[in-house]
Amino acid sequence: MNLWHSFWMIFTMAAVTLLIRAFPFMVFGGNRKPPELVLYLGRTVAPAAIAMLVVYCLKDINLTLKPFGLPELISSAVVVGLHLWQKNPLLSIIPGTACYMILVQFVFK
């Protein structure tokens, strides 16, 4: 792969990303109200995605083998507790991830 090939690949990806991000503003810009379906999806997709991520993260816990899912459960409790306290997803996810990594790497080794 030469330099021009790399350049055009990066340029194409950047252009598509820009168009995808600008598309809603081009279609619903100004005073036009989005359709109800778009508003409904805007309200429901984020919580559904978070629910799927939670299920994906917790699906492989084996409660019969050591460490009995404790790193996942403790870290999940940290995330939920911090989110209920601070109401900030970033301030709850980052410490929860750090907690999980510390538990897996050092405590439940």
VEXMAR-932153 format. One record per residue (C-alpha): x, y, z. Coordinates in steps of 0.02 Angstrom, whole numbers, padded with zeros to 5 digits, always signed. Example, Ala and Ser with C-alpha at 12.3 -4.5 7.8 and 13.67 -1.06 7.14 Angstrom:
2
+00615-00225+00390
+00684-00053+00357
This chain:
109
+00000+00000+00000
+00078+00163-00054
+00060+00338+00016
-00077+00394-00105
-00182+00241-00069
-00172+00278+00118
-00214+00461+00088
-00369+00421-00014
-00428+00291+00113
-00413+00416+00256
-00493+00554+00151
-00640+00442+00105
-00669+00387+00285
-00661+00567+00346
-00783+00626+00211
-00908+00487+00249
-00896+00522+00436
-00926+00708+00405
-01076+00672+00294
-01152+00550+00418
-01135+00678+00559
-01200+00822+00453
-01347+00726+00377
-01471+00755+00520
-01435+00942+00517
-01458+00948+00329
-01623+00854+00336
-01698+00926+00497
-01608+01093+00502
-01697+01256+00533
-01871+01252+00607
-01922+01082+00540
-01980+00961+00674
-01912+00783+00656
-02040+00643+00631
-02104+00554+00785
-02009+00397+00738
-01843+00492+00744
-01888+00569+00912
-01939+00398+00979
-01775+00321+00921
-01679+00464+01000
-01761+00425+01168
-01746+00236+01162
-01587+00187+01069
-01463+00247+01201
-01542+00154+01348
-01563-00001+01239
-01380+00005+01189
-01326+00023+01371
-01437-00125+01419
-01359-00232+01282
-01184-00184+01340
-01226-00232+01519
-01293-00401+01463
-01140-00428+01353
-01021-00384+01494
-01105-00495+01623
-01153-00644+01513
-00996-00747+01544
-00995-00738+01733
-00977-00910+01809
-01044-00908+01986
-00978-01084+02022
-00792-01049+01989
-00673-00935+02082
-00684-00780+02090
-00873-00811+02075
-00903-00655+01969
-00848-00538+02109
-00743-00420+01999
-00889-00393+01881
-01018-00374+02018
-00911-00257+02124
-00868-00150+01973
-01050-00145+01919
-01098-00088+02093
-00965+00049+02085
-01034+00110+01917
-01215+00109+01976
-01173+00191+02142
-01069+00329+02064
-01201+00360+01931
-01340+00373+02059
-01233+00492+02160
-01157+00602+02024
-01278+00579+01876
-01129+00585+01757
-01097+00434+01644
-00914+00476+01616
-00879+00495+01802
-00958+00327+01836
-00891+00223+01691
-00707+00271+01707
-00690+00229+01893
-00793+00071+01866
-00676+00015+01728
-00524+00057+01834
-00600-00040+01980
-00628-00192+01869
-00451-00187+01799
-00375-00171+01973
-00482-00314+02039
-00442-00429+01893
-00256-00389+01884
-00209-00377+02068
-00343-00436+02188
-00424-00589+02108
-00272-00652+02016
